[in-house]
Amino acid sequence: MSLDPRAFLRSLFDAAIAAAQPSRVMAAHLPPPPKGRTLVLGAGKAGGAMAEAVDALWPQGAPLSGLVVTRYGHVPPAYKQRPGRIEVVEAAHPVPDQAGAQAARRIAELTRGLTADDLVLCLVSGGGSALLTMPAEGLLLSDKQRINKDLLHSGATITEMNCVRKHLSAIKGGRLAAMCAPARVLSLLISDVPGDDPSVIASGPTVADASTCTDALAILKRYGIAIPDAAHDGLLSGALETPKPGDPRLAGNEVRLIATPQASLEAAAAAAHVLGLQAHLLSDEIEGESREVGKVHAAMARAVARRAQPFAKPCVILSGGETTVTVKRNDAAAGRGGRATEFLLGCAIALQGEPDVWALAGDTDGIDGVESNAGAIVTPTTLARGAALGLKAQERLDANDAWHYFEPLGDLVVTGPTFTNVNDFRALLIL
């Protein structure tokens, strides 16, 4: 088969991202204008593109206003140059900053005076947990920043992190929807979490929360994360509890998933089929340590390459989800990289130069961790080329420094902000 493996894998990644673009998926989910006014509120890495799509699709004569917060650099250029009816502001991710805290306060203020005739469109996507920051009683922004960093470096799952974030917030975990009562709230979500649980996406600002203060305390204890005494007492007493299922303030509210990891993987599979390759979807819910998940994927690729099990070659294996990286050093000497590059370095070491196996992994928002790359590519010559440059793969992996392994090889995948976010994308090509 005549195929450029690098170009092929990149085309699948691009297809997955395209399938999750708000401009492609928004129209089918917008309701007609209400009797009253329409207020748009939101947060997330896709927030700017979601606001742009709503503004373009909403009738020009119908009232429309609002505020959405997204990550720095994640406002679509056309909307930034010619802003529409929905204001979009930028803030920091993954560690919150003052701009995000100010945006959250403004969003809360905009909910005042809503009536039963009004409609609130909440545009929610991954990254909203950090971007929509309103510390609960007993916490300062500096506390939230430290706790967020500690959670990110702990190896906690996204569900565990967001359980803590919800209970230490005055706006997440269903609280934003409660503020909007008695207006109707329609939440339009782009999922970046395994299982597509709306209460976990961006810590569920408009979704009733079944987790408890006790759960949050157990997670903090499990990972050894300290919080101020006042916040600890609030969790212990239940004073920081979130709105629960059945809360009358959330009655009649609706949640719609408009883009998901599974849909993006299916789009990538369809793109592979067009080029004549079988595509096998493992799961869109894979979690675990990135390097260990990389080893498992490598073992499967080797089995396909050597024994045609469990799939016949040529083929491509696709997976998604959200893996984690437990950072060993939490100081200025810590390595560079994110989930995708750590996955790939673990995968490359396990493959040991297996012929005819290539891999691409990337974060669909275009940012792997806090780096400027979305991910990277592994080839059959990755380890050999690295060794020729004096790079020690296991040493870099042990230091959580995969970026410094792939960058000298010229194998980083750079997309820039994609204006969406359906989390991890992984593709292994076996020829």
DRENZA-754957 format. One line per 8 residues: their letters; for each residue x, y, z of C-alpha. Coordinates in steps of 0.5 Angstrom, whole numbers, plus 500, padded with zeros to 3 digits. Layout:
<sites>
a	X Y Z; ...
</sites>
This chain:
<sites>
msldpraf	500 500 500; 503 507 498; 502 511 504; 505 517 507; 504 515 515; 506 522 518; 501 525 513; 496 520 514
lrslfdaa	496 520 521; 495 528 521; 489 527 517; 486 523 522; 487 528 527; 485 534 523; 478 530 522; 477 529 529
iaaaqpsr	478 536 531; 474 538 525; 468 534 527; 468 538 534; 468 545 531; 462 549 534; 461 552 527; 459 545 525
vmaahlpp	455 542 530; 451 548 534; 446 549 529; 442 543 530; 441 545 538; 439 552 538; 432 553 540; 427 559 538
ppkgrtlv	428 565 541; 424 566 548; 419 571 549; 424 574 554; 431 576 553; 437 571 551; 443 571 555; 449 567 553
lgagkagg	454 565 559; 460 560 558; 467 558 560; 472 553 556; 477 553 551; 472 552 546; 468 558 549; 470 563 544
amaeavda	468 559 538; 462 557 541; 460 564 542; 462 566 535; 457 560 532; 451 562 536; 452 569 534; 452 567 527
lwpqgapl	446 563 528; 442 567 532; 436 571 529; 439 578 528; 432 581 530; 432 577 537; 435 580 543; 442 577 545
sglvvtry	447 578 550; 452 575 554; 459 574 557; 464 568 555; 471 566 558; 476 562 554; 483 561 555; 488 566 552
ghvppayk	489 566 545; 483 561 544; 478 567 541; 477 565 533; 481 571 530; 475 573 526; 471 574 532; 476 577 535
qrpgriev	477 582 530; 470 584 529; 466 582 536; 459 580 536; 453 581 541; 457 576 546; 463 578 549; 469 574 550
veaahpvp	474 575 555; 481 571 556; 484 568 562; 489 563 564; 489 555 564; 490 550 567; 492 555 573; 486 560 574
dqagaqaa	488 568 574; 485 574 576; 482 575 569; 478 569 570; 476 570 577; 473 577 575; 470 574 569; 466 569 574
rriaeltr	464 575 578; 461 578 572; 458 572 569; 454 571 576; 452 579 576; 449 578 569; 444 573 572; 441 578 577
gltaddlv	434 580 575; 432 574 570; 425 572 569; 421 566 567; 420 568 560; 428 569 559; 433 564 556; 440 562 558
lclvsggg	444 559 554; 450 556 557; 456 554 553; 461 549 557; 467 546 554; 473 543 557; 478 548 561; 472 551 564
salltmpa	474 549 571; 480 553 571; 477 559 567; 471 560 571; 474 561 578; 470 564 584; 473 561 590; 468 558 596
eglllsdk	468 562 602; 474 561 606; 479 561 600; 483 566 596; 484 566 589; 492 564 591; 489 558 595; 485 556 588
qrinkdll	491 557 584; 496 552 589; 490 547 590; 489 547 582; 497 546 581; 497 540 586; 491 537 583; 494 537 576
hsgatite	501 534 579; 498 529 583; 496 524 578; 488 525 580; 483 523 575; 479 529 571; 473 526 575; 477 527 582
mncvrkhl	480 533 580; 473 536 578; 469 533 585; 474 538 589; 474 544 584; 466 544 585; 466 544 592; 471 549 593
saikggrl	467 554 588; 462 559 589; 459 558 581; 461 551 579; 457 544 581; 450 547 579; 451 553 582; 451 557 576
aamcapar	444 554 574; 441 556 581; 443 563 580; 439 563 573; 433 561 576; 427 562 574; 430 563 567; 430 557 563
vlsllisd	437 554 562; 439 550 556; 447 548 557; 450 546 550; 456 542 552; 463 540 548; 465 534 552; 472 533 554
vpgddpsv	471 527 559; 471 520 559; 464 518 559; 461 525 557; 458 526 564; 455 533 564; 457 534 571; 464 533 570
iasgptva	465 537 564; 468 544 566; 466 542 573; 458 542 571; 457 549 573; 449 548 570; 449 541 572; 446 538 579
dastctda	452 534 583; 451 528 586; 458 528 589; 459 530 596; 463 534 601; 465 528 604; 468 525 597; 472 532 596
lailkryg	475 531 603; 477 524 601; 480 526 595; 484 531 598; 487 526 603; 488 521 598; 493 525 594; 496 529 600
iaipdaah	493 536 598; 492 541 604; 487 547 604; 486 552 609; 482 551 615; 476 555 614; 475 551 607; 476 544 611
dgllsgal	471 546 616; 466 548 610; 467 541 607; 467 537 614; 460 541 616; 457 540 609; 457 548 608; 460 548 602
etpkpgdp	455 542 599; 453 543 592; 446 543 589; 443 536 588; 439 532 583; 432 534 585; 434 541 587; 427 545 585
rlagnevr	432 551 582; 434 547 577; 428 544 575; 426 544 567; 433 546 565; 436 542 559; 443 539 558; 445 537 550
liatpqas	452 534 548; 454 537 542; 460 534 541; 464 528 544; 470 524 544; 467 518 541; 464 522 535; 471 525 533
leaaaaaa	474 518 533; 468 516 529; 470 521 524; 477 519 524; 475 512 523; 471 515 517; 477 518 514; 481 512 515
hvlglqah	476 508 511; 476 513 505; 483 512 504; 482 504 504; 484 502 511; 481 499 517; 480 503 523; 479 500 530
llsdeieg	476 504 536; 479 501 542; 475 506 547; 474 514 548; 474 513 555; 481 511 557; 484 513 563; 491 512 567
esrevgkv	498 514 567; 500 516 560; 506 512 560; 503 506 562; 497 507 557; 503 508 552; 506 501 554; 499 498 553
haamarav	498 501 546; 505 499 544; 504 492 546; 497 491 542; 501 494 536; 506 489 536; 501 484 537; 498 486 530
arraqpfa	504 487 527; 507 480 529; 501 476 529; 495 479 526; 492 479 533; 487 482 535; 487 485 528; 489 484 521
kpcvilsg	494 489 518; 494 494 515; 490 498 520; 489 504 525; 488 503 532; 484 509 535; 483 511 542; 481 517 546
gettvtvk	480 519 554; 484 523 559; 490 520 561; 494 523 567; 501 525 568; 504 524 575; 510 529 576; 516 527 580
rndaaagr	519 534 581; 514 540 582; 519 546 581; 523 550 576; 527 544 574; 521 540 572; 521 537 565; 517 539 559
ggratefl	511 536 556; 504 534 557; 500 527 557; 500 526 549; 508 526 549; 509 522 555; 504 517 552; 508 517 546
lgcaialq	515 516 549; 512 511 553; 510 508 547; 516 508 543; 520 505 549; 516 499 549; 515 499 541; 523 498 541
gepdvwal	523 501 534; 518 496 531; 518 496 524; 512 499 520; 509 502 526; 507 509 527; 503 513 532; 500 520 533
agdtdgid	498 523 540; 495 530 541; 490 534 545; 485 536 541; 485 543 543; 492 544 540; 495 545 547; 499 539 550
gvesnaga	499 541 557; 502 548 557; 506 547 551; 505 550 544; 505 543 541; 498 539 541; 502 532 541; 508 529 537
ivtpttla	509 523 532; 513 516 533; 516 513 528; 520 506 527; 526 510 527; 524 514 533; 529 511 538; 535 510 533
rgaalglk	534 518 531; 534 520 539; 540 516 540; 544 519 535; 543 526 538; 545 523 545; 538 523 547; 536 518 553
aqerldan	529 516 552; 528 513 559; 532 518 562; 527 523 559; 521 519 561; 523 519 568; 524 526 568; 517 528 565
dawhyfep	521 531 560; 518 528 553; 518 535 550; 525 535 550; 526 528 547; 521 530 541; 523 537 539; 530 536 537
lgdlvvtg	527 530 532; 523 535 529; 517 530 531; 512 535 535; 505 536 532; 504 544 532; 496 546 530; 496 552 534
ptftnvnd	489 553 538; 484 549 535; 478 552 538; 475 546 541; 476 540 546; 474 533 546; 481 531 549; 486 526 548
frallil	487 523 541; 491 517 539; 492 513 533; 497 507 531; 498 505 524; 500 498 523; 502 497 516
</sites>
